[in-house]
Amino acid sequence: MVLIGSRHSCVAQKLSVKEQIEQLKDSRSRVGDQLKSARAAGRLQYTVGKTNELDPMHIIDAEFQVVYQSPKFRIDLAYNERLQENLRNGDEQPGHFQKWVRSRVAKQTILFDGQKVISLETVLPLLKSHQKEVRGTILFGFKKMNVMRSAGMPFEDPISIWNEALQFTNMDERNLKFTSLAGGGLRGVLTKNTYHMKFTLLDESDYDLRRVSSYRTGEAQPFRDYFLRWEKSGGVPFVQRYANVVTYADNATGTGTQEARKLTVEYSQFQANVPIPADAFELKSAGVPEGTRFLDGRSNVNGGPKELIFIGNELVTSTASDSR
């Protein structure tokens, strides 16, 4: 990395804070530019629990596979566990309210072809005698963050996941200080009105961001923590493990007990810059059953999304949309 580490400490001292921020931006861009394509597999876990509990509740536990060719991607998730938050309606009897209820979504495919994002869900039936349902949604490409977040992955894409941990926009250089680490690397401290943020980069590869921690004023424990572990595939660095822990007071108990929500994305396989078939990001590649219905949120038909049906490897307008 250009500006950090013991080898570059003199260079870092000569740069202004603004110049150092620009160096970090350029460094991060270079890492992303190296990853042209990828095939990967891994596991996504999202847990919720009190900080003093040994066994937090698994909200999401999913195995996933990714096919990627920047900016396009397809993610196939198989959920071992998926719960959804239940909202109170005021009619529940005391002690009967369940905050988390089981979701019937067993599998999900998210496909972004560069222009539109498609979510395809396999939903388990309420009764064993019924058939499982496959349903699809089509949205404009700028909605892909919403779709990814609903699946438990709050990233613009599933490969450049380091971007979520540290944003350089709106960083006030007057409140930012950098310090070179004795063992090589850099630490930055950004001071805000009610909290401060520390971030650490090592010097083993370009943009080697390892941790980002945010602390409320006067508190010693971070309320938000990001941890990143990097590896290389064919000489190209990628984040092999990403963890985000958010801790906050549980107001429901009134005891000041802390609750922690932890998201972990870990790759067990990762091949960078491998050939990807041209049809990998077409809907037919996702194994969509014939007759699957899609709601197209890009079109408005009488106040609702346009309904399409997957027939013969393509989407056609359904009679339901025609009759509206």
N, C-alpha and C positions, 0 to 999 in steps of 0.2 A: 504494500500500500504506500502511496506516495508520501503521506504526511505523518505517519505514525511510526512508533517503534523506536528502540534505542538507536537503530541505524539512522533514523531520520529526525532525531530529537532537535537537532540544530535547525533543520528546515522548518519543523513545526513552530519553533520559537519565533522565527522570522515572519511567519504568516499572520495576517490579521484573522480575527474570528470569522469575519465574513468570507475570507479566502479559504479558511479551513472548512466551512460549511459547504462551499462550492466544490472543494476537493472531495468531500464525502459524497456529495450528490453524484459527481462524475464516477467515483469509485463504485457506487451502488449500481449505476447504469451499466458500467462495464461488465459487472457480474451477470446482470440480466441479459445483456447482449450476447454473452457466451453461450447461454442456454437456448439454442435454436429449436430443439425438439427433445422429447423424452418419453420413455416408457417407464412406469413406476407402479409399485404396489406398496400398500402400507395399512396402517390402522389409525382410526380416529376415535378418541375417547373424550367424553365430556362428563365431569362429575361435579356434584354439589354436596356439600356437607359442612358441619361445624368444624372449626379448626382443631377442636380437641377430640374429634372422632377419628378412629383408625380406619373405618370402612365407609367412605363416602358413597352416596347413591350415584349409580351410573345412569345418566340421562341419555347419553348416546354411546354406543359401542359398535363400531362398524369396521369391516374390512373394505378396502377400496382399491381400485385400479385406475390408473390415469394414462391417457394417451394425449400427447401435447405437441403442438407445432405452433409456435408463437405467431399470433395471439390465440389461436384456436385450441380447444381442449375438450376432452370427454372424460367424465368421472363416472365410474360405476361403483355404487355403494351397496353393500349387503349388510343390513342392520342385525347385529346380535341382540341389541337392546336399543329401543328408542321410546322415550317418554316425552310427553308434551305437558306444558304448564297449564293447569286448570284454573280458570278465573272464577272468583267468587261471584255469586249472583244474589246473595243475601237470604236465600231460602234454605240454606243447609242447616241441619240440626247441629248443635255444639258437639264437637268431637268427631263429626262425620265427614268433614270436608277433606278431600284428597287434593293436595297441591299439585301432585304429578300423577298423570294417568297414562296408561299405555297407548301408544300410537299403533295404528294398524298398518302403517307403511313398513313393508318388509325389505323392499329394494328401491333404489332410486338411481336414475341416470341423469346427469346434467351435461348438456351438450351446447357448446358455444362455437358457432361456425364463423365467427368474425363479424356477423351482422345481427343475428338473433340468438337468444338463449332458450333452450328447451329443457323442461323438467319432465321426466317420465317416471311415474311412481307405480309400483306394484303394491296393491292394498289388499290385506287379508280380509276375508268375509267375516261378518258378525256371527254367522252360523256355519258350522262345519259342513252342512249340506249344500251351502252356496259356493259358487266359484269365486276365486280371487279376481280382483278388478285391476286392470291396467289403465291408467288415465294420464293424459299429457296436457301440458300448458306451454304456450309459446309467448314469449315476451320480447320487447326490443332489447338489443344488446346492452344498453346502459342499465338494465335491470339485473344484470348477472350477479352483482353483489348481493342483492336481496335474495336471489335464488340460492346462492352459495351459503349465505348466512342461515337460511331456513334449514339447510342440511347440516349445519354445525360447523361450516368452514368459512369464517369471515374474511375471505381473501378475494382479491380481484381475479386471481387465477391460482391454480393449485400448486404451481411450481415456484414462483417468485414470492414465497410466503414471508420472507424477511421484511417486505415493505410494510406489513401491518405493525411491526414492532416499533418502528421509529419513523416519524414524519418530519421532514425538514421545513414544511410550509409554516409560515407565521412564527418562526423562531426569531426572537428578538436578540440580536447579537450582543446588545448591551447587558443582557442577563445570562449570557452563556460563557462559561470558562472551560478551557481545555488544559489537561495535564498529561504529559507523557509518562507512561508507566515504566518503572525501572526494569522490568523483565521484558519490555517490548510491548507496545500497544499504546492506547490512548483512552483517557476517561474524560467525558464531558459532563458538566453539571449545568442544568438549565433551571433558573429560579423563577417561579411564578408567584402570584399574590398569596395563594393558599397552599401551595405545594411546591416541591422541587423534584426534578427528574435527573437520575444518573444513568449514563449509558457507557458501556465498556466495549472497546474493539481491541482485539489482539492483532498480531502481525504475522499470521501464518499464511494468509492469502488476501487477495483484494477484498475490501469491505468485510472484514472478519468480525461482524457484530455478534457479541456473545450474550449480553444481558442489558435490559432496560428496566429500571425500577423507578416507581413514582412514590413519593412520601408526602403525606400531609404535614403541614407545619407543626413541629413539636412532637411528631411521632417517629419512633425508631424502626418500625416495621413497615414495609411498603404495602400500599393498598392495591397496587397493580405491578405485576412482575412478568417480564418476558425472558425466556431462556432459549437460546439457539445453539444447536450443535451442528457443525459443518463437516462434510466429507467431500470427496472428489470422485467423479466418474469420468474416466478418460482425460484427467487433468482439469476438468471443469468443476468448480465448487458449487455445492448445493446445500440447502439446509436439510439435514437428515432427520433431525428431531426439533420440533418447535413446541414450546409449552407456554401457556399464558395463565397466570393465576390472579384472580381478582378477589379481594377480601373486603367485606363491609359488615357493618353492624346489623344484626338480625333484629329489626324493629318489632317483629311480631312477638318476641319473647319479653322484651323490655328489660333484659338482663345485661345488655351490652355484649352478649355472646357474638363472636365473629363467625361469619359464614364465608366459605371459600368456594369459588367456582373455578374449575381447572379444565382447560382445553389442551389436549395433547395430540399432535399429528406426528407420526413416526413412519418413515419409509423403511421397509425391509428389503426392497429391491429398487434400484434406480439406475437406468441406463440413459446417459446424456447423449444428445446429438446422434440419434439412431434414425434410420429411414422410417418414415411413417407413410402408409398407403394413402393415396389421394382421397379415397372414399371414407376414411376413418371418422370424418366429422359430418357425414351425411346420416340422416335419420335411419336409413335402412341398415346401417352398421350396428345400431343399438339393439337389434333383435326385437323390434316392435311387432307384436302380434297383429295379424290382419284384422281390421275392423276396430282398432283402438281409436277412441274419440279424443280429440284435442280441443281445448279452448284457446283461441288465438286472441290474446290480449292486445294485439296491434291493430285489430279491427273492431269497430263498434257497429253492432247490428241491433237496432231498436233498443239501445241502452245497455246491451250486454256484449260479451265477447263472441266473436264468430266461431261457430262449431265446425270442425273439420274431422274427417275420418281417414285413417291410414288404409289405403287399398292399393294393392299392386305396387308396393314400394314408393307410393307418393301420397300426398295429402290432397283430398278432394273435399269440396263443400258438401256438408250434410244437408239432408232435406229439412232438418229442424231449422237451420239457418235460413234456408230458402223461404220457409213459410213464415218467418217473423215479419 
